[in-house]
């Protein structure tokens, strides 16, 4: 009888863990997110989806630029995983989705990037971002040099 109770307890614990891990962050694929939100983003050949909210002023940064941005990073369909203000970094040092997307706007511009996992953190994930997770960013380009 003790082993039956223990087995039931263990099964309930496993079901509880498996039901909450993905639901807590409302993970959606890029295609699901676009459809659910009735979006019509532009897309690059690489698979980056984007919406230019404000193009900003010319010129745009290049891969060799150092950019200063404000951003909010979020799981598609849910919670925010990171927010930063006045972050300055060489563009070439960040994920491929940012490298490609930030070159589409100028200073003062803003863009929504919907980034497939292969242009984000891929198979390894990063911090709170699990492996193979599509993610989104709302970014304002403050300046670059």
OpenMM code with the backbone's topology and positions (N, CA, C; nanometers):
from openmm import Vec3, app, unit

residues = "UNK UNK UNK UNK UNK UNK UNK UNK UNK UNK UNK UNK UNK UNK UNK UNK UNK UNK UNK UNK UNK UNK UNK UNK UNK UNK UNK UNK UNK UNK UNK UNK UNK UNK UNK UNK UNK UNK UNK UNK UNK UNK UNK UNK UNK UNK UNK UNK UNK UNK UNK UNK UNK UNK UNK UNK UNK UNK UNK UNK UNK UNK UNK UNK UNK UNK UNK UNK UNK UNK UNK UNK UNK UNK UNK UNK UNK UNK UNK UNK UNK UNK UNK UNK UNK UNK UNK UNK UNK UNK UNK UNK UNK UNK UNK UNK UNK UNK UNK UNK UNK UNK UNK UNK UNK UNK UNK UNK UNK UNK UNK UNK UNK UNK UNK UNK UNK UNK UNK UNK UNK UNK UNK UNK UNK UNK UNK UNK UNK UNK UNK UNK UNK UNK UNK UNK UNK UNK UNK UNK UNK UNK UNK UNK UNK".split()
positions = [
    Vec3(0.0820, -0.1193, 0.0000),
    Vec3(0.0000, 0.0000, 0.0000),
    Vec3(0.0870, 0.1265, 0.0000),
    Vec3(0.1979, 0.1233, 0.0789),
    Vec3(0.2861, 0.2384, 0.0832),
    Vec3(0.3460, 0.2659, -0.0543),
    Vec3(0.3827, 0.1602, -0.1256),
    Vec3(0.4428, 0.1807, -0.2573),
    Vec3(0.3405, 0.2373, -0.3552),
    Vec3(0.2142, 0.1992, -0.3444),
    Vec3(0.1098, 0.2538, -0.4305),
    Vec3(0.0910, 0.4026, -0.4035),
    Vec3(0.0862, 0.4411, -0.2778),
    Vec3(0.0717, 0.5826, -0.2414),
    Vec3(0.1929, 0.6621, -0.2895),
    Vec3(0.3113, 0.6070, -0.2693),
    Vec3(0.4336, 0.6742, -0.3144),
    Vec3(0.4313, 0.6910, -0.4669),
    Vec3(0.3900, 0.5868, -0.5394),
    Vec3(0.3843, 0.5928, -0.6855),
    Vec3(0.2857, 0.6985, -0.7322),
    Vec3(0.1686, 0.7051, -0.6675),
    Vec3(0.0699, 0.8070, -0.7036),
    Vec3(0.1231, 0.9472, -0.6768),
    Vec3(0.1888, 0.9660, -0.5645),
    Vec3(0.2464, 1.0954, -0.5303),
    Vec3(0.3515, 1.1362, -0.6329),
    Vec3(0.4380, 1.0429, -0.6699),
    Vec3(0.5422, 1.0696, -0.7675),
    Vec3(0.4819, 1.1060, -0.9033),
    Vec3(0.3803, 1.0351, -0.9457),
    Vec3(0.3139, 1.0649, -1.0735),
    Vec3(0.2515, 1.2039, -1.0718),
    Vec3(0.1848, 1.2380, -0.9623),
    Vec3(0.1240, 1.3710, -0.9514),
    Vec3(0.2301, 1.4800, -0.9547),
    Vec3(0.3415, 1.4569, -0.8892),
    Vec3(0.4501, 1.5556, -0.8889),
    Vec3(0.5057, 1.5747, -1.0298),
    Vec3(0.5270, 1.4664, -1.1027),
    Vec3(0.5795, 1.4761, -1.2390),
    Vec3(0.4817, 1.5456, -1.3322),
    Vec3(0.3532, 1.5148, -1.3198),
    Vec3(0.2519, 1.5799, -1.4025),
    Vec3(0.2480, 1.7287, -1.3704),
    Vec3(0.2570, 1.7654, -1.2451),
    Vec3(0.2554, 1.9055, -1.2048),
    Vec3(0.3728, 1.9813, -1.2638),
    Vec3(0.4911, 1.9258, -1.2576),
    Vec3(0.6100, 1.9912, -1.3117),
    Vec3(0.5986, 2.0051, -1.4619),
    Vec3(0.5558, 1.9012, -1.5313),
    Vec3(0.5494, 1.9076, -1.6767),
    Vec3(0.4403, 2.0015, -1.7250),
    Vec3(0.3373, 2.0238, -1.6475),
    Vec3(0.2301, 2.1128, -1.6895),
    Vec3(0.2625, 2.2592, -1.6675),
    Vec3(0.3532, 2.2895, -1.5778),
    Vec3(0.3786, 2.4299, -1.5481),
    Vec3(0.4999, 2.4870, -1.6190),
    Vec3(0.5940, 2.4065, -1.6616),
    Vec3(0.7182, 2.4630, -1.7134),
    Vec3(0.6969, 2.5489, -1.8380),
    Vec3(0.6269, 2.5012, -1.9385),
    Vec3(0.6051, 2.5814, -2.0576),
    Vec3(0.4920, 2.6806, -2.0401),
    Vec3(0.3892, 2.6470, -1.9640),
    Vec3(0.2750, 2.7353, -1.9478),
    Vec3(0.3129, 2.8645, -1.8764),
    Vec3(0.4101, 2.8589, -1.7851),
    Vec3(0.4481, 2.9773, -1.7102),
    Vec3(0.4977, 3.0887, -1.8018),
    Vec3(0.5598, 3.0551, -1.9110),
    Vec3(0.6135, 3.1561, -2.0013),
    Vec3(0.5332, 3.1701, -2.1295),
    Vec3(0.4249, 3.0960, -2.1419),
    Vec3(0.3387, 3.1051, -2.2591),
    Vec3(0.4165, 3.0950, -2.3891),
    Vec3(0.4973, 2.9906, -2.4030),
    Vec3(0.5773, 2.9732, -2.5231),
    Vec3(0.4879, 2.9484, -2.6439),
    Vec3(0.5124, 3.0234, -2.7488),
    Vec3(0.4466, 3.0030, -2.8766),
    Vec3(0.5540, 3.0018, -2.9840),
    Vec3(0.5269, 2.9332, -3.0918),
    Vec3(0.6186, 2.9417, -3.2057),
    Vec3(0.5955, 3.0757, -3.2743),
    Vec3(0.6889, 3.1124, -3.3573),
    Vec3(0.6781, 3.2365, -3.4329),
    Vec3(0.5500, 3.2383, -3.5159),
    Vec3(0.5220, 3.1295, -3.5860),
    Vec3(0.4017, 3.1213, -3.6700),
    Vec3(0.2741, 3.1328, -3.5856),
    Vec3(0.2705, 3.0655, -3.4710),
    Vec3(0.1534, 3.0734, -3.3831),
    Vec3(0.1317, 3.2162, -3.3332),
    Vec3(0.2399, 3.2812, -3.2940),
    Vec3(0.2317, 3.4176, -3.2415),
    Vec3(0.1792, 3.5141, -3.3475),
    Vec3(0.2326, 3.5035, -3.4674),
    Vec3(0.1894, 3.5909, -3.5775),
    Vec3(0.0415, 3.5690, -3.6080),
    Vec3(0.0002, 3.4432, -3.6146),
    Vec3(-0.1404, 3.4131, -3.6436),
    Vec3(-0.2321, 3.4575, -3.5310),
    Vec3(-0.1967, 3.4260, -3.4092),
    Vec3(-0.2794, 3.4599, -3.2929),
    Vec3(-0.2993, 3.6108, -3.2793),
    Vec3(-0.1971, 3.6872, -3.3129),
    Vec3(-0.2041, 3.8327, -3.2993),
    Vec3(-0.2392, 3.9038, -3.4297),
    Vec3(-0.2740, 3.8261, -3.5325),
    Vec3(-0.3144, 3.8792, -3.6621),
    Vec3(-0.2143, 3.9832, -3.7145),
    Vec3(-0.0862, 3.9473, -3.7070),
    Vec3(0.0206, 4.0362, -3.7502),
    Vec3(0.0555, 4.0110, -3.8963),
    Vec3(0.1124, 4.1109, -3.9599),
    Vec3(0.1599, 4.0988, -4.0970),
    Vec3(0.3016, 4.1575, -4.1047),
    Vec3(0.3980, 4.0923, -4.0371),
    Vec3(0.5334, 4.1473, -4.0369),
    Vec3(0.6039, 4.1245, -4.1698),
    Vec3(0.7043, 4.2061, -4.1940),
    Vec3(0.7952, 4.1797, -4.3046),
    Vec3(0.8909, 4.0706, -4.2587),
    Vec3(0.9562, 4.0048, -4.3537),
    Vec3(1.0505, 3.8989, -4.3199),
    Vec3(1.1728, 3.9074, -4.4102),
    Vec3(1.2852, 3.8702, -4.3546),
    Vec3(1.4090, 3.8655, -4.4322),
    Vec3(1.4292, 3.7231, -4.4837),
    Vec3(1.5241, 3.7062, -4.5708),
    Vec3(1.5557, 3.5739, -4.6257),
    Vec3(1.5963, 3.4767, -4.5149),
    Vec3(1.6614, 3.5282, -4.4114),
    Vec3(1.7088, 3.4431, -4.3020),
    Vec3(1.5967, 3.3909, -4.2125),
    Vec3(1.4783, 3.4548, -4.2195),
    Vec3(1.3666, 3.4129, -4.1354),
    Vec3(1.3331, 3.5093, -4.0242),
    Vec3(1.4068, 3.6196, -4.0125),
    Vec3(1.3742, 3.7232, -3.9146),
    Vec3(1.2453, 3.7912, -3.9571),
    Vec3(1.1513, 3.8047, -3.8649),
    Vec3(1.0280, 3.8789, -3.8901),
    Vec3(1.0377, 4.0095, -3.8133),
    Vec3(0.9901, 4.1175, -3.8743),
    Vec3(1.0036, 4.2469, -3.8094),
    Vec3(0.8900, 4.3407, -3.8487),
    Vec3(0.8659, 4.4359, -3.7604),
    Vec3(0.7699, 4.5436, -3.7844),
    Vec3(0.8420, 4.6730, -3.7495),
    Vec3(0.8605, 4.7592, -3.8470),
    Vec3(0.9217, 4.8887, -3.8205),
    Vec3(0.8116, 4.9826, -3.7716),
    Vec3(0.8202, 5.0208, -3.6459),
    Vec3(0.7213, 5.1102, -3.5858),
    Vec3(0.7532, 5.2559, -3.6174),
    Vec3(0.8817, 5.2874, -3.6270),
    Vec3(0.9292, 5.4209, -3.6616),
    Vec3(1.0658, 5.4013, -3.7269),
    Vec3(1.0851, 5.4457, -3.8517),
    Vec3(1.2121, 5.4210, -3.9193),
    Vec3(1.3291, 5.5028, -3.8639),
    Vec3(1.3005, 5.6071, -3.7874),
    Vec3(1.4073, 5.6921, -3.7368),
    Vec3(1.4649, 5.7772, -3.8477),
    Vec3(1.5835, 5.8315, -3.8225),
    Vec3(1.6479, 5.9186, -3.9204),
    Vec3(1.7690, 5.8485, -3.9808),
    Vec3(1.8012, 5.8857, -4.1045),
    Vec3(1.9172, 5.8273, -4.1731),
    Vec3(2.0439, 5.8895, -4.1160),
    Vec3(2.1536, 5.8207, -4.1242),
    Vec3(2.1742, 5.6863, -4.1769),
    Vec3(2.1438, 5.5795, -4.0722),
    Vec3(2.1444, 5.4548, -4.1161),
    Vec3(2.1242, 5.3403, -4.0277),
    Vec3(2.2593, 5.2840, -3.9854),
    Vec3(2.2637, 5.2149, -3.8728),
    Vec3(2.3900, 5.1540, -3.8302),
    Vec3(2.4300, 5.0391, -3.9224),
    Vec3(2.5560, 5.0022, -3.9147),
    Vec3(2.6072, 4.8858, -3.9870),
    Vec3(2.6484, 4.7814, -3.8838),
    Vec3(2.6871, 4.6661, -3.9295),
    Vec3(2.7326, 4.5590, -3.8416),
    Vec3(2.8537, 4.6034, -3.7593),
    Vec3(2.9292, 4.7009, -3.8077),
    Vec3(3.0478, 4.7505, -3.7371),
    Vec3(3.0181, 4.8650, -3.6412),
    Vec3(2.8915, 4.9034, -3.6281),
    Vec3(2.8537, 5.0142, -3.5398),
    Vec3(2.8446, 4.9699, -3.3943),
    Vec3(2.8628, 5.0672, -3.3069),
    Vec3(2.8307, 5.0501, -3.1653),
    Vec3(2.6986, 5.1213, -3.1447),
    Vec3(2.5975, 5.0491, -3.0945),
    Vec3(2.4624, 5.1032, -3.0822),
    Vec3(2.4263, 5.1249, -2.9358),
    Vec3(2.3387, 5.2219, -2.9124),
    Vec3(2.2784, 5.2435, -2.7808),
    Vec3(2.1283, 5.2264, -2.7987),
    Vec3(2.0704, 5.1379, -2.7181),
    Vec3(1.9289, 5.1029, -2.7355),
    Vec3(1.8566, 5.0925, -2.6014),
    Vec3(1.7238, 5.1002, -2.6093),
    Vec3(1.6323, 5.0575, -2.5030),
    Vec3(1.5600, 4.9363, -2.5603),
    Vec3(1.5342, 4.8350, -2.4772),
    Vec3(1.4609, 4.7202, -2.5305),
    Vec3(1.3837, 4.6453, -2.4225),
    Vec3(1.2862, 4.5716, -2.4692),
    Vec3(1.2123, 4.4760, -2.3863),
    Vec3(1.2141, 4.3445, -2.4618),
    Vec3(1.2647, 4.2387, -2.3981),
    Vec3(1.2674, 4.1054, -2.4580),
    Vec3(1.1600, 4.0193, -2.3948),
    Vec3(1.0900, 3.9415, -2.4755),
    Vec3(0.9771, 3.8640, -2.4237),
    Vec3(0.9616, 3.7310, -2.4973),
    Vec3(0.9026, 3.6366, -2.4247),
    Vec3(0.8640, 3.5108, -2.4856),
    Vec3(0.7400, 3.5373, -2.5683),
    Vec3(0.7323, 3.4801, -2.6861),
    Vec3(0.6175, 3.5038, -2.7720),
    Vec3(0.4915, 3.4515, -2.7054),
    Vec3(0.3969, 3.5386, -2.6866),
    Vec3(0.2724, 3.5019, -2.6227),
    Vec3(0.2729, 3.5219, -2.4726),
    Vec3(0.3776, 3.5815, -2.4166),
    Vec3(0.3766, 3.5895, -2.2722),
    Vec3(0.4738, 3.6844, -2.2081),
    Vec3(0.5409, 3.6326, -2.1117),
    Vec3(0.6152, 3.7129, -2.0165),
    Vec3(0.7453, 3.7718, -2.0709),
    Vec3(0.7826, 3.8835, -2.0101),
    Vec3(0.9081, 3.9505, -2.0399),
    Vec3(1.0214, 3.8743, -1.9722),
    Vec3(1.1357, 3.8617, -2.0403),
    Vec3(1.2513, 3.7990, -1.9760),
    Vec3(1.3643, 3.8973, -1.9514),
    Vec3(1.3590, 4.0180, -2.0136),
    Vec3(1.4652, 4.1157, -1.9903),
    Vec3(1.4232, 4.2511, -2.0446),
    Vec3(1.4596, 4.3552, -1.9714),
    Vec3(1.4374, 4.4934, -2.0137),
    Vec3(1.5624, 4.5723, -1.9800),
    Vec3(1.6088, 4.6519, -2.0753),
    Vec3(1.7278, 4.7350, -2.0529),
    Vec3(1.7056, 4.8732, -2.1135),
    Vec3(1.7661, 4.9726, -2.0505),
    Vec3(1.7650, 5.1094, -2.1019),
    Vec3(1.9082, 5.1563, -2.1180),
    Vec3(1.9320, 5.2307, -2.2263),
    Vec3(2.0636, 5.2872, -2.2559),
    Vec3(2.1747, 5.1826, -2.2573),
    Vec3(2.1471, 5.0686, -2.3151),
    Vec3(2.2474, 4.9640, -2.3305),
    Vec3(2.3318, 4.9966, -2.4536),
    Vec3(2.4638, 4.9996, -2.4372),
    Vec3(2.5555, 5.0295, -2.5473),
    Vec3(2.6457, 4.9093, -2.5707),
    Vec3(2.6577, 4.8666, -2.6980),
    Vec3(2.7388, 4.7499, -2.7306),
    Vec3(2.7711, 4.7486, -2.8790),
    Vec3(2.8793, 4.6831, -2.9182),
    Vec3(2.9076, 4.6632, -3.0611),
    Vec3(2.8032, 4.5675, -3.1198),
    Vec3(2.7379, 4.6086, -3.2248),
    Vec3(2.6302, 4.5295, -3.2838),
    Vec3(2.6766, 4.3905, -3.3213),
    Vec3(2.7984, 4.3754, -3.3701),
    Vec3(2.8481, 4.2445, -3.4143),
    Vec3(2.8592, 4.1432, -3.3005),
    Vec3(2.8514, 4.1900, -3.1750),
    Vec3(2.8657, 4.1002, -3.0595),
    Vec3(2.7343, 4.0377, -3.0139),
    Vec3(2.6233, 4.0699, -3.0774),
    Vec3(2.4955, 4.0188, -3.0303),
    Vec3(2.4328, 3.9194, -3.1270),
    Vec3(2.3170, 3.8684, -3.0872),
    Vec3(2.2525, 3.7627, -3.1647),
    Vec3(2.2261, 3.8067, -3.3089),
    Vec3(2.2199, 3.7096, -3.3965),
    Vec3(2.2034, 3.7367, -3.5392),
    Vec3(2.0769, 3.8170, -3.5689),
    Vec3(1.9688, 3.7899, -3.4985),
    Vec3(1.8442, 3.8641, -3.5202),
    Vec3(1.8613, 4.0130, -3.4955),
    Vec3(1.9366, 4.0494, -3.3928),
    Vec3(1.9645, 4.1906, -3.3657),
    Vec3(2.0592, 4.2477, -3.4702),
    Vec3(2.1606, 4.1710, -3.5069),
    Vec3(2.2569, 4.2190, -3.6058),
    Vec3(2.1859, 4.2583, -3.7352),
    Vec3(2.0917, 4.1775, -3.7735),
    Vec3(2.0180, 4.2022, -3.8970),
    Vec3(1.9115, 4.3101, -3.8775),
    Vec3(1.8354, 4.2994, -3.7722),
    Vec3(1.7204, 4.3874, -3.7512),
    Vec3(1.7547, 4.5318, -3.7195),
    Vec3(1.8579, 4.5548, -3.6408),
    Vec3(1.8905, 4.6928, -3.6036),
    Vec3(1.9461, 4.7743, -3.7191),
    Vec3(1.9907, 4.7079, -3.8239),
    Vec3(2.0384, 4.7799, -3.9414),
    Vec3(1.9233, 4.8335, -4.0274),
    Vec3(1.7998, 4.7996, -3.9894),
    Vec3(1.6824, 4.8419, -4.0657),
    Vec3(1.6250, 4.9755, -4.0213),
    Vec3(1.6744, 5.0304, -3.9088),
    Vec3(1.6224, 5.1576, -3.8585),
    Vec3(1.7379, 5.2521, -3.8263),
    Vec3(1.7047, 5.3814, -3.8181),
    Vec3(1.8026, 5.4817, -3.7828),
    Vec3(1.7794, 5.5331, -3.6415),
    Vec3(1.8620, 5.6258, -3.5958),
    Vec3(1.8467, 5.6826, -3.4618),
    Vec3(1.7058, 5.7390, -3.4412),
    Vec3(1.6512, 5.7128, -3.3231),
    Vec3(1.5152, 5.7557, -3.2926),
    Vec3(1.4100, 5.6577, -3.3410),
    Vec3(1.4513, 5.5566, -3.4147),
    Vec3(1.3582, 5.4586, -3.4691),
    Vec3(1.3268, 5.3487, -3.3690),
    Vec3(1.2192, 5.2776, -3.3972),
    Vec3(1.1834, 5.1629, -3.3136),
    Vec3(1.1362, 5.0486, -3.4022),
    Vec3(1.1623, 4.9275, -3.3546),
    Vec3(1.1326, 4.8082, -3.4330),
    Vec3(1.0911, 4.6956, -3.3403),
    Vec3(1.0008, 4.6141, -3.3870),
    Vec3(0.9651, 4.4893, -3.3192),
    Vec3(1.0319, 4.3772, -3.3972),
    Vec3(1.1152, 4.2993, -3.3278),
    Vec3(1.1826, 4.1854, -3.3897),
    Vec3(1.1211, 4.0568, -3.3361),
    Vec3(1.0749, 3.9722, -3.4248),
    Vec3(1.0234, 3.8397, -3.3911),
    Vec3(1.1268, 3.7421, -3.4446),
    Vec3(1.2018, 3.6844, -3.3530),
    Vec3(1.3242, 3.6149, -3.3900),
    Vec3(1.3107, 3.4639, -3.3717),
    Vec3(1.3282, 3.3885, -3.4814),
    Vec3(1.3276, 3.2430, -3.4678),
    Vec3(1.4498, 3.1977, -3.3873),
    Vec3(1.4381, 3.0851, -3.3242),
    Vec3(1.5434, 3.0345, -3.2352),
    Vec3(1.6809, 3.0305, -3.3017),
    Vec3(1.6863, 2.9940, -3.4293),
    Vec3(1.8170, 2.9830, -3.4960),
    Vec3(1.8868, 3.1180, -3.5135),
    Vec3(1.8147, 3.2284, -3.5026),
    Vec3(1.8752, 3.3615, -3.5093),
    Vec3(1.8843, 3.4251, -3.3709),
    Vec3(1.8439, 3.3487, -3.2690),
    Vec3(1.8477, 3.3978, -3.1307),
    Vec3(1.9529, 3.3175, -3.0543),
    Vec3(1.9084, 3.2287, -2.9659),
    Vec3(2.0024, 3.1535, -2.8816),
    Vec3(2.0067, 3.0052, -2.9159),
    Vec3(1.9386, 2.9666, -3.0251),
    Vec3(1.9510, 2.8329, -3.0824),
    Vec3(1.9319, 2.7164, -2.9883),
    Vec3(2.0108, 2.6130, -3.0122),
    Vec3(2.0001, 2.4876, -2.9376),
    Vec3(2.0471, 2.4995, -2.7938),
    Vec3(2.1290, 2.5988, -2.7641),
    Vec3(2.1859, 2.6080, -2.6288),
    Vec3(2.1002, 2.6887, -2.5330),
    Vec3(2.0199, 2.7835, -2.5843),
    Vec3(1.9472, 2.8725, -2.4954),
    Vec3(2.0435, 2.9690, -2.4285),
    Vec3(1.9901, 3.0546, -2.3424),
    Vec3(2.0740, 3.1525, -2.2719),
    Vec3(1.9956, 3.2045, -2.1518),
    Vec3(2.0511, 3.1919, -2.0335),
    Vec3(1.9839, 3.2419, -1.9135),
    Vec3(1.8429, 3.1865, -1.9022),
    Vec3(1.7429, 3.2751, -1.8962),
    Vec3(1.6047, 3.2282, -1.8822),
    Vec3(1.5426, 3.1766, -2.0119),
    Vec3(1.6173, 3.1843, -2.1229),
    Vec3(1.5633, 3.1440, -2.2524),
    Vec3(1.6012, 2.9987, -2.2795),
    Vec3(1.5017, 2.9103, -2.2824),
    Vec3(1.5307, 2.7689, -2.3079),
    Vec3(1.5821, 2.7461, -2.4502),
    Vec3(1.6460, 2.6331, -2.4727),
    Vec3(1.6897, 2.5981, -2.6079),
    Vec3(1.5728, 2.5983, -2.7064),
    Vec3(1.6031, 2.6333, -2.8299),
    Vec3(1.5068, 2.6274, -2.9410),
    Vec3(1.3800, 2.7085, -2.9168),
    Vec3(1.3958, 2.8286, -2.8612),
    Vec3(1.2813, 2.9141, -2.8300),
    Vec3(1.2803, 3.0376, -2.9188),
    Vec3(1.1680, 3.0598, -2.9883),
    Vec3(1.1473, 3.1829, -3.0637),
    Vec3(1.1172, 3.2932, -2.9631),
    Vec3(1.1711, 3.4143, -2.9862),
    Vec3(1.1541, 3.5239, -2.8911),
    Vec3(1.1251, 3.6542, -2.9640),
    Vec3(1.0818, 3.7546, -2.8887),
    Vec3(1.0530, 3.8854, -2.9458),
    Vec3(1.1225, 3.9966, -2.8694),
    Vec3(1.1465, 4.1058, -2.9393),
    Vec3(1.2051, 4.2252, -2.8785),
    Vec3(1.1367, 4.3488, -2.9359),
    Vec3(1.1066, 4.4429, -2.8485),
    Vec3(1.0684, 4.5775, -2.8899),
    Vec3(1.1907, 4.6634, -2.8604),
    Vec3(1.2460, 4.7254, -2.9637),
    Vec3(1.3737, 4.7970, -2.9516),
    Vec3(1.3608, 4.9388, -3.0033),
    Vec3(1.4176, 5.0321, -2.9291),
    Vec3(1.4333, 5.1702, -2.9749),
    Vec3(1.5823, 5.1963, -2.9905),
    Vec3(1.6219, 5.2416, -3.1089),
    Vec3(1.7612, 5.2756, -3.1354),
    Vec3(1.7813, 5.4213, -3.0959),
    Vec3(1.8565, 5.4429, -2.9891),
    Vec3(1.8803, 5.5782, -2.9409),
    Vec3(1.9867, 5.6465, -3.0260),
    Vec3(2.1000, 5.5774, -3.0452),
    Vec3(2.2084, 5.6350, -3.1256),
    Vec3(2.3052, 5.5248, -3.1651),
    Vec3(2.4014, 5.5600, -3.2508),
    Vec3(2.5085, 5.4683, -3.2860),
    Vec3(2.6282, 5.5484, -3.3327),
    Vec3(2.7434, 5.4832, -3.3312),
    Vec3(2.8641, 5.5420, -3.3902),
    Vec3(2.9530, 5.4318, -3.4434),
] * unit.nanometer
topology = app.Topology()
chain = topology.addChain("A")
for resn in residues:
    res = topology.addResidue(resn, chain)
    for name in ("N", "CA", "C"):
        topology.addAtom(name, app.Element.getBySymbol(name[0]), res)
